[in-house]
Each structure stands twice: as C-alpha cells, then as structure tokens.
Amino acid sequence: MSSFWKRSGTDILLFLSIFLFPWWIPLALLIIFLFVFPFFAELLLFGAILDALYASGENFLSSHPFFIGFFALFLVSFWVKERVIYFQRS
C-alpha cells in the first residue's frame, strides 16, 4: 500500500473521528499518528478544526488551545524522533 493511500486513509479517519467521537479520541489518534508518520503536518489543520468545534474564549490562548498545543507538540516531536532509535534514519 502506497504512502499516499495510508495518509489519505488516516486523514479521513481523523476527520470522521472529530465529528463522531468525543474530543479526546481524535486527540489520542493525532498524537499516535504524529509519531507514526515522519512529517504529520495535518496535525495543525485538525487542531484548528478541533478549536473551531470545542474551544471558546476571548483571547488567542483560550480560543485556540488545541492548535497551540498541537503546534508545540509538532515541534517537540522532531526532537523526540531524533533521539528515539526507531525514528533514526540511516
């Protein structure tokens, strides 16, 4: 199975899970897929969708908790992937 179909299937699964399940299930799936794929930038898009559905607030930090959290997690994941043997490239 090609990488395109794996990513497309993952994106469809995540998109549906955002609308069908409680917020913590897509959150867990996003974190898992962040470490399954080498560069999972879709995480930021899904963070924005989760913010549109669940977040409320008047300032930027309280109205975008998923996006800000996923952006930080996205950046930290590069550091983690460099140090974990499973993700090291030859």
C-alpha positions as CSV (number, residue, x, y, z in Angstrom):
1,M,0.0,0.0,0.0
2,S,1.5,3.3,-1.0
3,S,2.2,6.2,1.4
4,F,-0.4,8.3,-0.3
5,W,-3.2,5.9,0.5
6,K,-2.0,5.4,4.1
7,R,-2.0,9.2,4.7
8,S,-5.4,9.7,2.9
9,G,-7.0,6.9,4.9
10,T,-5.5,8.4,8.1
11,D,-6.8,11.8,7.3
12,I,-10.3,10.5,6.5
13,L,-10.3,8.5,9.7
14,L,-9.3,11.6,11.7
15,F,-11.7,13.9,10.0
16,L,-14.6,11.5,10.8
17,S,-13.5,10.9,14.3
18,I,-13.5,14.6,15.1
19,F,-17.2,14.7,14.3
20,L,-18.3,11.3,15.5
21,F,-16.4,10.8,18.8
22,P,-15.6,12.9,21.9
23,W,-12.7,15.3,21.7
24,W,-10.2,13.0,23.5
25,I,-10.4,10.2,20.9
26,P,-9.2,12.3,18.0
27,L,-6.7,13.8,20.3
28,A,-5.2,10.4,21.1
29,L,-5.3,9.4,17.4
30,L,-3.5,12.6,16.4
31,I,-0.7,12.0,18.9
32,I,-0.3,8.4,17.7
33,F,-0.2,9.4,14.1
34,L,2.2,12.2,14.8
35,F,4.8,9.5,15.7
36,V,3.8,7.0,13.1
37,F,4.4,9.4,10.1
38,P,7.7,11.2,9.7
39,F,6.1,14.6,9.0
40,F,2.5,14.8,10.1
41,A,1.6,18.5,9.4
42,E,-2.0,17.6,9.1
43,L,-1.9,17.8,12.9
44,L,-2.1,21.6,12.7
45,L,-5.2,21.5,10.5
46,F,-7.0,19.1,12.7
47,G,-6.0,21.2,15.7
48,A,-7.7,24.2,14.0
49,I,-10.8,22.1,13.4
50,L,-11.0,21.0,17.0
51,D,-10.6,24.6,18.1
52,A,-13.5,25.6,15.9
53,L,-15.7,22.9,17.4
54,Y,-14.8,22.9,21.1
55,A,-12.8,26.0,22.1
56,S,-14.3,29.1,23.5
57,G,-12.6,32.3,24.7
58,E,-11.9,35.8,24.1
59,N,-8.1,35.9,23.8
60,F,-5.9,33.9,21.5
61,L,-4.6,31.5,24.0
62,S,-8.0,30.5,25.4
63,S,-9.7,30.4,22.0
64,H,-7.0,28.2,20.3
65,P,-5.8,25.6,22.9
66,F,-5.8,22.7,20.5
67,F,-3.9,24.5,17.8
68,I,-1.3,25.9,20.1
69,G,-0.9,22.6,21.9
70,F,-0.5,20.7,18.7
71,F,1.9,23.2,17.3
72,A,4.1,22.8,20.4
73,L,3.7,19.0,20.2
74,F,4.6,19.1,16.5
75,L,7.8,21.0,17.2
76,V,8.7,18.7,20.2
77,S,8.1,15.6,18.1
78,F,11.1,16.4,15.9
79,W,13.3,16.5,19.0
80,V,11.8,13.2,20.2
81,K,12.1,11.5,16.9
82,E,15.8,12.4,16.6
83,R,16.5,10.7,20.0
84,V,14.4,7.6,19.6
85,I,16.2,4.8,17.8
86,Y,13.0,3.7,15.9
87,F,12.8,7.0,14.0
88,Q,16.5,7.5,13.2
89,R,17.3,7.4,9.5
90,S,20.3,5.6,8.2
